[in-house]
Structures are given as structure tokens and as C-alpha cells.
Amino acid sequence: MYQNYTVRAKQGSEFSEYLKKSGIEVLTQFRKPYYKHEALKLEDRGFPETEALSREVCSLPMNAEISDEEIEYVISAVRSFYRK
């Protein structure tokens, strides 16, 4: 269960993949902006901030059952990504 602890990383997909390879479940639910879904039939007027957010946001694990050790592991993995 997630409580949407959402972060923004300029290297969106690379960041998410790094965490996944480290065994951390990451949600990337907005890779396609809503206005681009054909079923909504919305005009694409160009939304640069929406485009950037769709590439850069992901949700990290956050729930009542996560242990302190798991939290430290996630923190360590995030720091490790930015050190490389």
C-alpha cells in the first residue's frame, strides 16, 4: 500500500530503474500525461511542465508496515544513485 511519497528526479526513468534494480518497488504512474490519452479527446496545446513532470516523478515505498531498516535501505539507494 502506498501513500504517494512522490519525488521528482530529472533523470526520471534512469532513477526509477536504478531503484528497481536495487530491489525497491517504485511506482511510475504518470509517464504519459493525461491530456495525451486518446480517449479523453483533449487538444495537445503543449504543456512543458506537465511533460517534465510525467518524465520525472515517481513514488517511493511508504506505508505503515515498512521497517526502519527498509527506510534506511531506500535512503541509501537514493543517495547512491546521486553519488554516481
Backbone as ProteinMPNN parsed JSONL, in Angstrom:
{"seq_chain_A": "MYQNYTVRAKQGSEFSEYLKKSGIEVLTQFRKPYYKHEALKLEDRGFPETEALSREVCSLPMNAEISDEEIEYVISAVRSFYRK", "coords_chain_A": {"N_chain_A": [[0.839, -1.173, 0.0], [0.603, 2.16, -0.86], [1.282, 5.546, 0.042], [1.707, 7.566, -1.603], [4.406, 8.846, -1.61], [5.867, 10.956, -3.235], [8.482, 11.802, -5.419], [10.655, 13.929, -7.328], [12.767, 13.474, -10.003], [15.255, 14.532, -12.125], [16.418, 12.712, -13.833], [14.425, 10.862, -14.406], [13.404, 8.112, -15.549], [15.813, 6.665, -15.486], [16.521, 6.942, -12.79], [14.314, 5.653, -11.536], [14.604, 3.05, -12.599], [17.095, 2.351, -11.553], [16.518, 2.206, -8.809], [14.642, 0.126, -8.86], [16.257, -1.995, -9.756], [17.735, -2.213, -7.517], [16.078, -3.527, -5.891], [13.902, -2.135, -4.929], [10.578, -1.259, -4.824], [9.031, 0.862, -7.065], [6.705, 3.266, -8.033], [5.62, 4.407, -11.123], [3.475, 6.112, -12.339], [2.616, 8.126, -14.067], [3.756, 8.383, -16.627], [2.767, 8.975, -19.092], [1.234, 11.868, -19.967], [-2.009, 12.879, -18.831], [-3.583, 14.386, -20.654], [-2.79, 13.416, -23.076], [-3.968, 10.998, -23.531], [-5.854, 9.263, -25.75], [-8.585, 8.625, -25.457], [-9.662, 10.664, -23.941], [-9.83, 12.774, -25.64], [-8.589, 15.338, -25.77], [-7.188, 18.487, -26.638], [-3.86, 18.848, -27.645], [-2.037, 21.246, -26.513], [0.459, 21.779, -25.845], [2.202, 21.447, -23.055], [4.672, 22.149, -21.262], [5.598, 21.9, -18.548], [3.949, 19.9, -17.526], [4.748, 17.835, -19.208], [7.418, 17.542, -18.378], [7.057, 16.789, -15.671], [5.739, 14.346, -16.044], [7.79, 12.765, -16.982], [9.558, 12.787, -14.863], [8.57, 12.234, -12.236], [8.096, 9.92, -9.509], [6.891, 7.442, -7.224], [7.978, 6.59, -4.036], [8.403, 3.758, -1.784], [6.14, 3.781, 0.888], [4.555, 3.149, 3.765], [2.571, 1.88, 6.51], [3.684, -0.496, 7.392], [6.368, -0.597, 6.734], [9.706, -1.149, 7.642], [12.22, 0.309, 9.842], [14.74, -0.399, 8.941], [14.247, -0.968, 6.255], [13.504, 1.565, 5.385], [15.927, 2.934, 5.751], [17.407, 1.55, 3.861], [16.209, 2.343, 1.433], [16.771, 5.097, 1.517], [19.571, 4.963, 1.433], [19.94, 3.833, -1.125], [18.884, 5.846, -2.787], [20.667, 7.943, -2.223], [23.002, 6.724, -3.16], [22.497, 6.565, -5.901], [22.664, 9.263, -6.639], [25.299, 9.788, -6.112], [26.765, 8.59, -8.055]], "CA_chain_A": [[0.0, 0.0, 0.0], [1.364, 3.388, -0.992], [0.678, 6.806, 0.445], [2.219, 8.521, -2.578], [5.589, 9.618, -1.264], [6.307, 11.244, -4.591], [9.685, 12.613, -5.593], [10.919, 14.327, -8.708], [14.169, 13.287, -10.367], [15.483, 14.949, -13.52], [16.761, 11.505, -14.589], [13.254, 10.041, -14.123], [13.411, 6.669, -15.829], [17.084, 6.105, -15.015], [16.393, 6.899, -11.332], [13.353, 4.593, -11.208], [15.196, 1.752, -12.941], [18.162, 2.091, -10.589], [15.893, 1.755, -7.567], [14.047, -1.194, -9.104], [17.361, -2.96, -9.792], [18.188, -2.339, -6.133], [15.049, -4.258, -5.166], [12.94, -1.203, -4.339], [9.397, -1.056, -5.656], [8.81, 2.264, -7.391], [5.551, 3.473, -8.9], [5.762, 5.46, -12.126], [2.14, 6.029, -12.908], [2.232, 9.248, -14.917], [4.72, 8.543, -17.724], [2.044, 9.566, -20.208], [0.325, 12.876, -19.403], [-3.428, 12.587, -19.034], [-4.157, 15.028, -21.842], [-2.381, 12.683, -24.278], [-4.745, 9.774, -23.688], [-6.793, 9.48, -26.86], [-9.968, 8.505, -25.022], [-10.117, 11.944, -23.381], [-10.032, 13.675, -26.778], [-8.162, 16.684, -25.4], [-6.259, 19.107, -27.563], [-2.484, 18.968, -27.154], [-1.604, 22.629, -26.706], [1.835, 21.873, -25.378], [2.286, 21.743, -21.635], [6.038, 21.724, -20.953], [5.77, 21.476, -17.153], [3.283, 18.6, -17.429], [5.632, 16.884, -19.883], [8.572, 17.297, -17.498], [6.595, 16.015, -14.518], [5.421, 12.972, -16.441], [9.061, 12.046, -17.14], [10.435, 12.888, -13.696], [8.031, 11.864, -10.923], [7.859, 8.532, -9.129], [6.523, 7.296, -5.814], [8.805, 5.668, -3.261], [7.624, 2.987, -0.828], [5.775, 4.442, 2.137], [3.356, 2.566, 4.349], [2.667, 1.654, 7.955], [4.42, -1.726, 7.678], [7.778, -0.53, 6.344], [10.582, -1.135, 8.829], [13.283, 1.318, 9.854], [15.822, -0.907, 8.102], [13.836, -0.775, 4.864], [13.578, 3.01, 5.126], [17.346, 3.252, 5.608], [17.855, 0.977, 2.595], [15.724, 3.228, 0.368], [17.577, 6.317, 1.606], [20.903, 4.621, 0.962], [19.884, 3.634, -2.581], [18.697, 7.162, -3.407], [21.958, 8.638, -2.109], [23.945, 6.04, -4.027], [22.198, 6.984, -7.282], [23.145, 10.62, -6.862], [26.762, 9.821, -5.988], [27.435, 8.038, -9.242]], "C_chain_A": [[0.888, 1.242, 0.0], [0.573, 4.575, -0.478], [1.219, 7.93, -0.433], [3.311, 9.438, -2.051], [6.298, 9.887, -2.583], [7.515, 12.161, -4.597], [9.844, 12.927, -7.077], [12.416, 14.209, -8.962], [14.34, 13.644, -11.836], [15.804, 13.757, -14.416], [15.668, 10.457, -14.408], [13.354, 8.549, -14.32], [14.683, 6.002, -15.332], [17.053, 5.94, -13.492], [15.48, 5.746, -10.915], [13.934, 3.216, -11.468], [16.308, 1.379, -11.965], [17.578, 1.56, -9.286], [15.279, 0.368, -7.735], [15.116, -2.279, -9.122], [17.945, -3.184, -8.406], [17.152, -3.037, -5.263], [14.002, -3.385, -4.495], [11.784, -1.006, -5.304], [9.152, 0.439, -5.82], [7.596, 2.342, -8.312], [5.828, 4.646, -9.834], [4.468, 5.5, -12.913], [1.783, 7.117, -13.906], [3.17, 9.45, -16.094], [4.061, 9.106, -18.986], [1.062, 10.584, -19.629], [-1.131, 12.571, -19.753], [-3.974, 13.182, -20.318], [-3.763, 14.328, -23.138], [-3.127, 11.355, -24.459], [-5.855, 10.034, -24.701], [-8.249, 9.459, -26.427], [-10.521, 9.821, -24.463], [-10.382, 12.992, -24.454], [-9.716, 15.136, -26.426], [-7.158, 17.205, -26.415], [-4.882, 19.231, -26.902], [-1.999, 20.372, -27.492], [-0.155, 22.83, -26.288], [1.875, 22.347, -23.939], [3.663, 21.294, -21.158], [6.236, 21.261, -19.505], [5.114, 20.116, -16.927], [4.147, 17.519, -18.068], [6.825, 16.528, -18.989], [8.163, 16.447, -16.302], [6.324, 14.567, -14.889], [6.684, 12.135, -16.615], [9.809, 11.89, -15.824], [9.868, 12.394, -12.37], [7.912, 10.356, -10.752], [7.536, 8.502, -7.643], [7.391, 6.233, -5.171], [7.937, 4.907, -2.271], [7.379, 3.782, 0.459], [4.478, 3.83, 2.638], [3.609, 2.274, 5.822], [3.532, 0.445, 8.309], [5.908, -1.648, 7.359], [8.65, -0.369, 7.595], [11.613, -0.006, 8.718], [14.44, 0.888, 8.957], [15.491, -0.721, 6.615], [13.899, 0.7, 4.476], [15.034, 3.413, 4.893], [17.897, 2.718, 4.287], [17.437, 1.864, 1.422], [16.553, 4.516, 0.353], [18.971, 6.077, 1.05], [20.94, 4.472, -0.561], [19.722, 4.966, -3.309], [20.013, 7.937, -3.368], [22.997, 8.034, -3.047], [23.726, 6.451, -5.485], [22.802, 8.35, -7.571], [24.647, 10.771, -6.683], [27.463, 9.376, -7.269], [27.631, 9.051, -10.334]], "O_chain_A": [[1.826, 1.339, 0.792], [-0.655, 4.601, -0.556], [1.19, 9.099, -0.05], [3.16, 10.659, -2.047], [7.198, 9.152, -2.99], [7.565, 13.16, -3.879], [9.254, 12.283, -7.944], [13.229, 14.772, -8.23], [13.637, 13.109, -12.693], [15.506, 13.775, -15.61], [15.973, 9.272, -14.269], [13.386, 7.796, -13.347], [14.634, 4.888, -14.811], [17.503, 4.923, -12.965], [15.834, 4.956, -10.04], [13.778, 2.311, -10.649], [16.444, 0.213, -11.594], [18.078, 0.584, -8.726], [15.388, -0.471, -6.841], [14.914, -3.36, -8.569], [18.571, -4.211, -8.145], [17.317, -3.133, -4.047], [13.294, -3.838, -3.596], [11.983, -0.633, -6.46], [9.077, 1.182, -4.841], [7.481, 1.568, -9.261], [6.218, 5.729, -9.399], [4.387, 4.978, -14.025], [0.731, 7.035, -14.54], [3.367, 10.586, -16.526], [4.745, 9.654, -19.851], [0.157, 10.212, -18.882], [-1.433, 12.07, -20.836], [-4.76, 12.532, -21.007], [-4.336, 14.612, -24.19], [-2.92, 10.667, -25.459], [-6.687, 10.923, -24.517], [-9.065, 10.2, -26.974], [-11.729, 10.054, -24.513], [-11.074, 13.98, -24.209], [-10.483, 16.044, -26.747], [-6.376, 16.441, -26.98], [-4.763, 19.661, -25.755], [-1.599, 20.646, -28.624], [0.38, 23.936, -26.375], [1.611, 23.514, -23.65], [3.808, 20.163, -20.693], [6.98, 20.309, -19.269], [5.661, 19.274, -16.215], [4.264, 16.415, -17.535], [7.19, 15.359, -18.863], [8.853, 15.487, -15.958], [6.648, 13.659, -14.123], [6.651, 10.92, -16.417], [10.608, 10.966, -15.673], [10.644, 12.154, -11.444], [7.663, 9.618, -11.706], [7.869, 9.428, -6.903], [7.526, 5.123, -5.685], [6.841, 5.36, -1.944], [8.296, 4.371, 1.03], [3.429, 3.974, 2.011], [4.731, 2.409, 6.31], [4.059, 0.372, 9.419], [6.645, -2.574, 7.697], [8.36, 0.44, 8.476], [11.839, 0.55, 7.643], [15.051, 1.722, 8.288], [16.359, -0.361, 5.82], [14.302, 1.038, 3.364], [15.338, 4.145, 3.951], [18.75, 3.351, 3.665], [18.234, 2.107, 0.515], [16.983, 4.967, -0.709], [19.491, 6.89, 0.287], [21.878, 4.939, -1.207], [20.358, 5.188, -4.34], [20.422, 8.52, -4.371], [23.782, 8.759, -3.658], [24.693, 6.662, -6.217], [23.386, 8.563, -8.634], [25.21, 11.794, -7.072], [28.609, 9.745, -7.527], [28.18, 8.725, -11.387]]}, "name": "protein", "num_of_chains": 1, "seq": "MYQNYTVRAKQGSEFSEYLKKSGIEVLTQFRKPYYKHEALKLEDRGFPETEALSREVCSLPMNAEISDEEIEYVISAVRSFYRK"}
